[in-house]
Every structure is written in structure tokens, then in C-alpha cells.
Amino acid sequence: MFGFAPETLVQRAARFRKGQGLFAGGFVEEPTVVQMGARLCREGGGDVPVPLG
């Protein structure tokens, strides 16, 4: 279940290409389809906290 995004965007996600994603929840104002760019740094590091409220 994906409660933060409209059903039409969730259905569209099944057809995303490499690098595309759906951002939804407490860290964006409204559900958004995004396209990731090329990596800027070496892989590594850790996770970052995301507020959900």
C-alpha cells in the first residue's frame, strides 16, 4: 500500500525506466516523479534521517 501517492502515479511507477522514481511522504510537498542523474561521488557513507511529519 502506498498511502501518500495517488493511484495513477503508483500505477505509472510499474513502467519507470532506470533512474526514475516516485517521491512521496513527509519529505516532499506533493508526490513527485523524479529522474536521477549520474552519480557525483564514490559509493559509501551512511543513511540520512528523513522527517515523516
MOPAC internal coordinates of N, CA, C and O (Angstrom, degrees):
PM7 1SCF
backbone

  N    0.0000 0     0.00 0     0.00 0    0    0    0
  C    1.4581 1     0.00 0     0.00 0    1    0    0
  C    1.5228 1   108.13 1     0.00 0    2    1    0
  O    1.2310 1   120.96 1   -39.10 1    3    2    1
  N    1.3046 1   115.77 1   140.90 1    3    2    1
  C    1.4588 1   121.78 1  -177.89 1    5    3    2
  C    1.5241 1   106.68 1  -129.37 1    6    5    3
  O    1.2310 1   119.80 1   -94.95 1    7    6    5
  N    1.3129 1   117.98 1    85.05 1    7    6    5
  C    1.4492 1   122.60 1  -170.84 1    9    7    6
  C    1.5143 1   116.84 1   -74.61 1   10    9    7
  O    1.2310 1   119.61 1   167.58 1   11   10    9
  N    1.3380 1   118.36 1   -12.42 1   11   10    9
  C    1.4521 1   120.51 1  -175.90 1   13   11   10
  C    1.5265 1   113.71 1   -94.65 1   14   13   11
  O    1.2310 1   119.57 1   170.96 1   15   14   13
  N    1.3275 1   118.43 1    -9.04 1   15   14   13
  C    1.4674 1   121.21 1  -175.54 1   17   15   14
  C    1.5219 1   110.24 1  -123.23 1   18   17   15
  O    1.2310 1   120.42 1   -34.06 1   19   18   17
  N    1.3469 1   116.79 1   145.94 1   19   18   17
  C    1.4592 1   119.11 1   177.39 1   21   19   18
  C    1.5316 1   110.98 1   -65.33 1   22   21   19
  O    1.2310 1   120.54 1   -30.28 1   23   22   21
  N    1.2994 1   116.58 1   149.72 1   23   22   21
  C    1.4607 1   122.86 1  -177.57 1   25   23   22
  C    1.5318 1   112.66 1   -53.47 1   26   25   23
  O    1.2310 1   119.93 1   143.66 1   27   26   25
  N    1.3359 1   117.73 1   -36.34 1   27   26   25
  C    1.4669 1   120.35 1  -179.14 1   29   27   26
  C    1.5304 1   111.69 1   -62.57 1   30   29   27
  O    1.2310 1   119.80 1   140.95 1   31   30   29
  N    1.3353 1   117.98 1   -39.05 1   31   30   29
  C    1.4622 1   120.78 1   177.61 1   33   31   30
  C    1.5197 1   111.53 1   -71.07 1   34   33   31
  O    1.2310 1   120.21 1   141.98 1   35   34   33
  N    1.3132 1   117.21 1   -38.02 1   35   34   33
  C    1.4588 1   120.74 1   178.39 1   37   35   34
  C    1.5300 1   109.81 1   -63.31 1   38   37   35
  O    1.2310 1   119.79 1   137.11 1   39   38   37
  N    1.3215 1   118.01 1   -42.89 1   39   38   37
  C    1.4693 1   121.59 1   177.80 1   41   39   38
  C    1.5263 1   110.81 1   -64.60 1   42   41   39
  O    1.2310 1   120.16 1   140.77 1   43   42   41
  N    1.3159 1   117.31 1   -39.23 1   43   42   41
  C    1.4667 1   121.97 1   179.03 1   45   43   42
  C    1.5333 1   111.10 1   -62.66 1   46   45   43
  O    1.2310 1   119.98 1   148.57 1   47   46   45
  N    1.3229 1   117.63 1   -31.43 1   47   46   45
  C    1.4604 1   122.01 1  -177.48 1   49   47   46
  C    1.5291 1   112.05 1   -59.79 1   50   49   47
  O    1.2310 1   119.56 1   152.52 1   51   50   49
  N    1.3131 1   118.45 1   -27.48 1   51   50   49
  C    1.4622 1   121.27 1   179.39 1   53   51   50
  C    1.5341 1   111.64 1   -64.70 1   54   53   51
  O    1.2310 1   119.91 1   161.58 1   55   54   53
  N    1.3322 1   117.78 1   -18.42 1   55   54   53
  C    1.4620 1   122.21 1  -178.83 1   57   55   54
  C    1.5351 1   112.80 1  -108.22 1   58   57   55
  O    1.2310 1   120.11 1  -169.03 1   59   58   57
  N    1.3212 1   117.39 1    10.97 1   59   58   57
  C    1.4607 1   120.06 1   178.62 1   61   59   58
  C    1.5186 1   110.77 1   -61.83 1   62   61   59
  O    1.2310 1   121.21 1   -32.12 1   63   62   61
  N    1.3257 1   115.29 1   147.88 1   63   62   61
  C    1.4567 1   121.90 1   174.34 1   65   63   62
  C    1.5245 1   109.03 1   -95.10 1   66   65   63
  O    1.2310 1   120.78 1    -7.10 1   67   66   65
  N    1.3008 1   116.11 1   172.90 1   67   66   65
  C    1.4552 1   121.24 1  -179.94 1   69   67   66
  C    1.5268 1   110.13 1   -55.40 1   70   69   67
  O    1.2310 1   120.70 1   -49.42 1   71   70   69
  N    1.3283 1   116.27 1   130.58 1   71   70   69
  C    1.4566 1   121.52 1   178.54 1   73   71   70
  C    1.5161 1   114.78 1    92.33 1   74   73   71
  O    1.2310 1   119.49 1   172.74 1   75   74   73
  N    1.3270 1   118.58 1    -7.26 1   75   74   73
  C    1.4583 1   120.94 1   178.65 1   77   75   74
  C    1.5188 1   109.64 1   -94.75 1   78   77   75
  O    1.2310 1   120.95 1   -29.66 1   79   78   77
  N    1.3203 1   115.79 1   150.34 1   79   78   77
  C    1.4490 1   120.28 1   179.62 1   81   79   78
  C    1.5151 1   111.47 1  -153.99 1   82   81   79
  O    1.2310 1   121.15 1   -10.83 1   83   82   81
  N    1.3174 1   115.41 1   169.17 1   83   82   81
  C    1.4570 1   122.67 1   178.16 1   85   83   82
  C    1.5154 1   107.43 1  -118.22 1   86   85   83
  O    1.2310 1   120.44 1   -63.97 1   87   86   85
  N    1.3288 1   116.76 1   116.03 1   87   86   85
  C    1.4627 1   122.23 1   175.97 1   89   87   86
  C    1.5223 1   107.88 1   -97.58 1   90   89   87
  O    1.2310 1   120.49 1   -51.75 1   91   90   89
  N    1.3213 1   116.67 1   128.25 1   91   90   89
  C    1.4666 1   121.37 1   177.66 1   93   91   90
  C    1.5175 1   108.37 1  -155.53 1   94   93   91
  O    1.2310 1   120.82 1   -32.05 1   95   94   93
  N    1.3163 1   116.04 1   147.95 1   95   94   93
  C    1.4588 1   120.04 1   177.81 1   97   95   94
  C    1.5144 1   111.91 1   125.32 1   98   97   95
  O    1.2310 1   120.93 1    22.83 1   99   98   97
  N    1.3199 1   115.82 1  -157.17 1   99   98   97
  C    1.4509 1   122.22 1  -172.59 1  101   99   98
  C    1.5147 1   116.06 1   -70.90 1  102  101   99
  O    1.2310 1   119.44 1   170.09 1  103  102  101
  N    1.3396 1   118.67 1    -9.91 1  103  102  101
  C    1.4606 1   119.74 1  -176.76 1  105  103  102
  C    1.5271 1   113.76 1  -104.17 1  106  105  103
  O    1.2310 1   119.46 1  -177.19 1  107  106  105
  N    1.3284 1   118.64 1     2.81 1  107  106  105
  C    1.4681 1   122.89 1   173.51 1  109  107  106
  C    1.5228 1   108.42 1  -134.36 1  110  109  107
  O    1.2310 1   120.38 1   -30.17 1  111  110  109
  N    1.3305 1   116.87 1   149.83 1  111  110  109
  C    1.4708 1   120.45 1  -177.81 1  113  111  110
  C    1.5211 1   112.49 1   -68.94 1  114  113  111
  O    1.2310 1   120.43 1   144.14 1  115  114  113
  N    1.3373 1   116.78 1   -35.86 1  115  114  113
  C    1.4606 1   121.00 1   177.21 1  117  115  114
  C    1.5262 1   108.62 1  -147.82 1  118  117  115
  O    1.2310 1   119.60 1   -25.47 1  119  118  117
  N    1.3442 1   118.37 1   154.53 1  119  118  117
  C    1.4591 1   120.24 1   179.82 1  121  119  118
  C    1.5304 1   110.82 1   -53.73 1  122  121  119
  O    1.2310 1   120.74 1   -44.68 1  123  122  121
  N    1.3332 1   116.18 1   135.32 1  123  122  121
  C    1.4533 1   121.92 1  -172.09 1  125  123  122
  C    1.5197 1   110.68 1  -139.04 1  126  125  123
  O    1.2310 1   120.55 1   -45.52 1  127  126  125
  N    1.3299 1   116.55 1   134.48 1  127  126  125
  C    1.4580 1   121.67 1   171.94 1  129  127  126
  C    1.5245 1   107.35 1   -88.14 1  130  129  127
  O    1.2310 1   120.55 1   -49.42 1  131  130  129
  N    1.3297 1   116.54 1   130.58 1  131  130  129
  C    1.4689 1   121.28 1  -176.12 1  133  131  130
  C    1.5229 1   110.84 1  -124.13 1  134  133  131
  O    1.2310 1   121.27 1   -23.13 1  135  134  133
  N    1.3300 1   115.18 1   156.87 1  135  134  133
  C    1.4622 1   122.60 1   173.60 1  137  135  134
  C    1.5241 1   106.95 1  -121.36 1  138  137  135
  O    1.2310 1   120.45 1   -61.68 1  139  138  137
  N    1.3186 1   116.74 1   118.32 1  139  138  137
  C    1.4622 1   121.27 1  -179.99 1  141  139  138
  C    1.5281 1   109.60 1   -76.35 1  142  141  139
  O    1.2310 1   120.88 1   -34.09 1  143  142  141
  N    1.3165 1   115.93 1   145.91 1  143  142  141
  C    1.4520 1   121.71 1   175.61 1  145  143  142
  C    1.5154 1   110.79 1   -94.03 1  146  145  143
  O    1.2310 1   120.91 1     6.27 1  147  146  145
  N    1.3003 1   115.86 1  -173.73 1  147  146  145
  C    1.4578 1   121.19 1   178.62 1  149  147  146
  C    1.5302 1   110.14 1   -67.74 1  150  149  147
  O    1.2310 1   120.56 1   -30.11 1  151  150  149
  N    1.2985 1   116.54 1   149.89 1  151  150  149
  C    1.4652 1   122.26 1   179.32 1  153  151  150
  C    1.5292 1   110.01 1   -62.69 1  154  153  151
  O    1.2310 1   120.14 1   -41.91 1  155  154  153
  N    1.3318 1   117.33 1   138.09 1  155  154  153
  C    1.4555 1   122.36 1  -178.67 1  157  155  154
  C    1.5222 1   113.49 1   -98.23 1  158  157  155
  O    1.2310 1   119.82 1   163.44 1  159  158  157
  N    1.3253 1   117.94 1   -16.56 1  159  158  157
  C    1.4621 1   120.55 1  -176.73 1  161  159  158
  C    1.5309 1   110.28 1  -144.03 1  162  161  159
  O    1.2310 1   121.03 1   -10.09 1  163  162  161
  N    1.3335 1   115.64 1   169.91 1  163  162  161
  C    1.4610 1   120.23 1   176.65 1  165  163  162
  C    1.5118 1   110.49 1   -64.50 1  166  165  163
  O    1.2310 1   120.41 1   -29.42 1  167  166  165
  N    1.3230 1   116.83 1   150.58 1  167  166  165
  C    1.4620 1   121.40 1   176.78 1  169  167  166
  C    1.5215 1   109.49 1   -67.80 1  170  169  167
  O    1.2310 1   120.87 1   -37.90 1  171  170  169
  N    1.3080 1   115.94 1   142.10 1  171  170  169
  C    1.4619 1   120.94 1   179.17 1  173  171  170
  C    1.5103 1   110.03 1   153.45 1  174  173  171
  O    1.2310 1   119.94 1     9.46 1  175  174  173
  N    1.2816 1   117.72 1  -170.54 1  175  174  173
  C    1.4672 1   121.00 1   178.62 1  177  175  174
  C    1.5109 1   111.45 1    86.85 1  178  177  175
  O    1.2310 1   121.28 1    20.06 1  179  178  177
  N    1.3163 1   115.16 1  -159.94 1  179  178  177
  C    1.4505 1   120.77 1  -176.97 1  181  179  178
  C    1.5056 1   111.91 1  -134.51 1  182  181  179
  O    1.2310 1   121.33 1    11.61 1  183  182  181
  N    1.2924 1   115.07 1  -168.39 1  183  182  181
  C    1.4549 1   122.32 1  -179.25 1  185  183  182
  C    1.5204 1   109.70 1   -86.53 1  186  185  183
  O    1.2310 1   120.61 1   -20.96 1  187  186  185
  N    1.3134 1   116.43 1   159.04 1  187  186  185
  C    1.4631 1   121.60 1   176.22 1  189  187  186
  C    1.5252 1   108.74 1  -115.36 1  190  189  187
  O    1.2310 1   119.76 1   -33.50 1  191  190  189
  N    1.3240 1   118.06 1   146.50 1  191  190  189
  C    1.4603 1   119.97 1   178.57 1  193  191  190
  C    1.5274 1   111.41 1   -71.82 1  194  193  191
  O    1.2310 1   120.34 1   -38.06 1  195  194  193
  N    1.3306 1   116.95 1   141.94 1  195  194  193
  C    1.4622 1   122.18 1   177.89 1  197  195  194
  C    1.5255 1   107.61 1  -124.70 1  198  197  195
  O    1.2310 1   120.10 1   -61.33 1  199  198  197
  N    1.3523 1   117.41 1   118.67 1  199  198  197
  C    1.4716 1   119.48 1   178.59 1  201  199  198
  C    1.5274 1   110.55 1   -69.83 1  202  201  199
  O    1.2310 1   120.21 1   -44.60 1  203  202  201
  N    1.2939 1   117.21 1   135.40 1  203  202  201
  C    1.4681 1   121.84 1  -179.62 1  205  203  202
  C    1.5250 1   111.56 1  -113.50 1  206  205  203
  O    1.2310 1   120.40 1  -133.57 1  207  206  205
  N    1.2876 1   116.83 1    46.43 1  207  206  205
  C    1.4464 1   115.89 1  -177.87 1  209  207  206
  C    1.4188 1   115.45 1  -151.35 1  210  209  207
  O    1.2310 1   120.10 1   180.00 1  211  210  209

